[in-house]
């Protein structure tokens, strides 16, 4: 199937309001294109829980970049391009499931046009050998590969020992075997867990779900500080990418610093 990209930018406040909250939720803030309401030199954003914050934050604050592709026509629910999953959020607009980086707006302006963010996105777009108004052949169209984000996932929240280390827990001999298994053996589970070594409390869970995997992070400290998000992945490389994104997100919160080191060791 061929697609034609008309534009690549950020969502505005109005457009972000059209996106399902479960898709907006990412575990870390990400920029919107619109200036904040009433406050000069602030920019609107989506917080880690998927809420749209129109009061904005100062333009010298760091946040994630989730670009959107505007296509000439609809290409189904989702597809994979430039090593990213793109999810149809409305009409012919597709939001990247992952961040492509972190950057800042110009400190003296909250305008998207001509900002560092816009330049970063354009530079990234070119680095992927993508062009506007040119037909691109998708090697594999992955409609329905990503399940609907409205799928209910039961949360698992546990108190954890701050001094506990982490380990990978699975009945398979390796993570590679887990990804390559068809899960037909009833003896082995279709779940991989990164958990605390002492209490065996799950912190990150990967669950096989038809054609993809549910990646679930849910960490609660003894002080009841909670960090959680969920998304879908398809490959082992994407698992490592997601764990790295989790590490970067946890670095923003001092109460989770112990898990940053433990997760890095887990990799």
C-alpha positions as CSV (number, residue, x, y, z in Angstrom):
1,X,0.0,0.0,0.0
2,X,1.2,3.5,-0.8
3,X,0.8,6.6,1.4
4,X,1.6,10.3,0.7
5,X,2.7,12.5,3.7
6,X,1.5,16.1,3.4
7,X,3.0,17.4,6.7
8,X,4.8,16.3,9.9
9,X,4.4,18.5,13.0
10,X,2.9,18.5,16.5
11,X,-0.8,18.4,17.5
12,X,-2.6,21.5,18.5
13,X,-4.8,21.7,21.6
14,X,-7.9,21.3,19.5
15,X,-6.5,18.3,17.7
16,X,-5.2,16.7,20.9
17,X,-8.7,16.9,22.3
18,X,-9.8,14.6,19.6
19,X,-7.3,11.9,20.6
20,X,-8.4,9.1,23.0
21,X,-6.9,9.8,26.4
22,X,-5.5,6.2,26.5
23,X,-3.4,7.1,23.4
24,X,-2.4,10.5,24.8
25,X,-1.1,8.8,28.0
26,X,2.6,8.1,27.7
27,X,4.2,8.2,31.1
28,X,5.9,11.5,30.4
29,X,5.0,15.0,29.2
30,X,4.9,15.8,25.5
31,X,4.6,19.1,23.7
32,X,1.6,20.5,21.8
33,X,1.9,23.0,19.1
34,X,-0.4,25.6,20.7
35,X,0.7,28.4,23.0
36,X,-0.7,28.3,26.5
37,X,-3.9,30.1,27.4
38,X,-3.3,33.6,29.0
39,X,0.4,33.0,29.8
40,X,3.0,34.4,27.4
41,X,6.1,32.4,26.9
42,X,4.4,29.1,27.9
43,X,3.4,26.2,25.7
44,X,0.5,23.7,26.1
45,X,1.4,20.1,26.7
46,X,0.0,16.7,27.5
47,X,1.0,15.4,30.9
48,X,2.2,11.9,31.8
49,X,-1.4,10.8,32.6
50,X,-2.8,12.0,29.2
51,X,-4.4,15.2,30.5
52,X,-4.2,18.3,28.2
53,X,-2.7,21.2,30.1
54,X,-3.6,24.5,28.4
55,X,-2.0,26.6,31.2
56,X,1.2,25.4,29.8
57,X,4.8,25.2,31.0
58,X,7.7,27.6,30.5
59,X,9.3,27.3,27.1
60,X,12.7,26.3,28.5
61,X,11.3,23.2,30.1
62,X,12.2,19.9,28.5
63,X,9.5,17.5,27.2
64,X,9.0,14.7,24.7
65,X,8.3,15.0,21.0
66,X,5.5,12.9,19.5
67,X,5.2,14.0,15.9
68,X,2.0,13.5,13.8
69,X,1.8,12.7,10.1
70,X,-0.9,14.2,8.0
71,X,-1.6,11.9,5.1
72,X,-3.4,12.5,1.8
73,X,-5.7,9.6,2.6
74,X,-6.5,7.2,5.4
75,X,-4.1,4.2,5.8
76,X,-6.1,2.2,8.3
77,X,-5.7,1.9,12.1
78,X,-2.0,1.8,12.2
79,X,1.2,1.2,10.2
80,X,4.9,1.1,10.8
81,X,7.3,3.6,9.2
82,X,10.7,4.9,10.1
83,X,11.0,2.4,12.9
84,X,7.9,3.8,14.6
85,X,4.3,2.7,15.1
86,X,1.9,5.4,13.8
87,X,-1.7,5.3,15.2
88,X,-4.7,6.8,13.4
89,X,-6.1,9.4,15.9
90,X,-8.7,11.0,13.6
91,X,-9.3,11.6,9.8
92,X,-6.0,11.1,8.0
93,X,-3.8,12.1,11.0
94,X,-1.4,9.6,12.6
95,X,0.3,10.1,16.0
96,X,3.7,8.4,16.7
97,X,3.4,5.9,19.6
98,X,7.0,6.7,20.7
99,X,9.0,9.8,21.3
100,X,11.6,10.8,18.7
101,X,13.5,12.9,21.1
102,X,13.5,15.6,23.7
103,X,14.1,19.3,23.0
104,X,13.0,22.8,23.9
105,X,11.1,25.7,22.3
106,X,13.0,28.9,21.8
107,X,13.3,30.5,25.2
108,X,12.0,33.9,24.0
109,X,9.0,32.6,22.1
110,X,6.2,30.1,22.5
111,X,5.5,30.0,18.8
112,X,5.9,26.7,17.0
113,X,6.8,28.1,13.7
114,X,10.6,28.6,13.5
115,X,11.1,27.0,16.9
116,X,13.7,24.4,17.9
117,X,11.0,21.8,18.0
118,X,9.9,22.4,14.4
119,X,13.5,22.4,13.2
120,X,14.2,19.2,15.1
121,X,11.1,17.5,13.6
122,X,12.1,18.6,10.1
123,X,15.6,17.4,10.6
124,X,14.4,14.0,11.9
125,X,12.0,13.7,9.0
126,X,14.8,14.2,6.5
127,X,17.1,11.8,8.4
128,X,14.6,9.1,7.8
129,X,14.8,9.7,4.0
130,X,11.1,10.8,4.0
131,X,9.7,13.4,1.7
132,X,6.5,15.4,1.5
133,X,4.0,14.9,-1.3
134,X,5.8,11.8,-2.5
135,X,4.2,8.3,-2.5
136,X,5.8,5.9,-0.1
137,X,5.3,2.1,-0.4
138,X,4.8,0.5,2.9
139,X,6.5,-2.9,3.0
140,X,4.0,-4.3,5.5
141,X,0.8,-2.6,6.4
142,X,0.1,-3.4,10.0
143,X,-3.6,-2.6,10.4
144,X,-5.0,-4.3,13.4
145,X,-1.5,-5.3,14.6
146,X,-1.8,-2.7,17.3
147,X,-4.9,-3.4,19.4
148,X,-7.4,-0.7,20.3
149,X,-6.0,1.4,23.1
150,X,-9.4,1.2,24.8
151,X,-8.7,-2.4,25.8
152,X,-9.0,-2.6,29.6
153,X,-5.8,-3.7,31.3
154,X,-6.1,-4.7,35.0
155,X,-3.5,-2.7,37.0
156,X,-1.1,-4.3,39.3
157,X,0.1,-1.9,42.0
158,X,2.4,-3.1,44.8
159,X,4.4,-1.7,47.6
160,X,8.0,-2.3,46.9
161,X,11.2,-2.4,48.9
162,X,13.3,0.6,47.8
163,X,16.5,-1.4,48.5
164,X,15.4,-4.4,46.4
165,X,17.2,-5.2,43.1
166,X,15.4,-6.3,39.9
167,X,15.5,-9.3,37.8
168,X,13.8,-10.7,34.7
169,X,11.3,-13.5,35.5
170,X,10.1,-15.8,32.8
171,X,9.7,-19.6,32.3
172,X,11.6,-19.3,29.0
173,X,15.4,-19.7,28.8
174,X,15.9,-16.3,27.3
175,X,14.0,-13.2,26.2
176,X,14.8,-14.1,22.7
177,X,13.0,-17.5,23.1
178,X,10.0,-15.6,24.7
179,X,9.6,-13.4,21.6
180,X,10.1,-16.3,19.1
181,X,7.7,-18.7,20.9
182,X,4.2,-19.3,19.5
183,X,3.0,-19.8,23.1
184,X,1.4,-23.1,22.2
185,X,3.0,-24.9,25.2
186,X,0.6,-24.8,28.1
187,X,3.4,-25.4,30.5
188,X,5.0,-22.0,29.8
189,X,3.3,-18.7,30.4
190,X,2.7,-16.0,27.9
191,X,4.1,-13.4,30.3
192,X,7.5,-11.9,30.9
193,X,8.0,-9.9,34.1
194,X,10.7,-7.6,35.3
195,X,10.3,-7.7,39.0
196,X,12.0,-7.2,42.4
197,X,14.4,-10.0,43.1
198,X,13.5,-10.3,46.8
199,X,9.7,-9.8,47.0
200,X,9.1,-10.8,43.3
201,X,6.8,-7.8,42.9
202,X,6.1,-7.1,39.2
203,X,7.2,-3.7,38.0
204,X,7.2,-4.2,34.3
205,X,5.0,-6.8,32.6
206,X,5.0,-7.9,29.0
207,X,2.0,-9.9,28.0
208,X,1.5,-11.7,24.7
209,X,-1.8,-10.6,23.1
210,X,-2.6,-12.1,19.7
211,X,-0.3,-10.2,17.3
212,X,1.4,-7.9,19.7
213,X,2.6,-7.5,23.3
214,X,1.1,-5.3,26.0
215,X,3.9,-3.4,27.8
216,X,2.8,-2.4,31.3
217,X,4.8,-0.4,33.8
218,X,3.4,0.1,37.3
219,X,5.7,1.1,40.2
220,X,4.5,2.2,43.6
221,X,7.1,2.9,46.3
222,X,6.6,2.4,50.1
223,X,5.6,6.1,50.2
224,X,2.8,5.4,47.7
225,X,4.5,7.4,44.9
226,X,3.2,5.8,41.7
227,X,4.6,5.8,38.2
228,X,2.6,3.9,35.5
229,X,1.9,3.7,31.8
230,X,1.0,1.1,29.2
231,X,1.4,0.7,25.4
232,X,1.9,-2.0,22.7
233,X,5.0,-3.3,21.1
234,X,5.8,-6.0,18.5
235,X,9.5,-6.8,18.6
236,X,12.3,-7.5,21.1
237,X,14.1,-4.3,20.0
238,X,11.0,-2.3,20.9
239,X,11.0,-3.9,24.3
240,X,14.5,-2.5,24.9
241,X,13.4,0.8,23.5
242,X,10.5,1.0,25.8
243,X,12.6,0.1,28.8
244,X,15.1,2.8,27.9
245,X,12.2,5.3,27.6
246,X,11.0,4.2,31.0
247,X,14.5,4.8,32.4
248,X,14.5,8.3,30.9
249,X,11.1,9.0,32.3
250,X,12.0,7.7,35.8
251,X,15.1,9.9,35.9
252,X,12.8,12.9,36.2
253,X,11.5,11.8,39.6
254,X,14.0,11.5,42.5
255,X,11.7,9.0,44.3
256,X,12.3,6.4,41.5
257,X,16.1,6.9,41.0
258,X,16.8,3.5,42.6
259,X,14.9,1.8,39.8
260,X,16.8,3.7,37.1
261,X,20.0,1.9,38.1
262,X,18.3,-1.4,38.6
263,X,16.6,-1.2,35.2
264,X,19.8,-0.3,33.5
265,X,21.4,-3.4,35.0
266,X,18.4,-5.4,33.8
267,X,19.2,-4.5,30.2
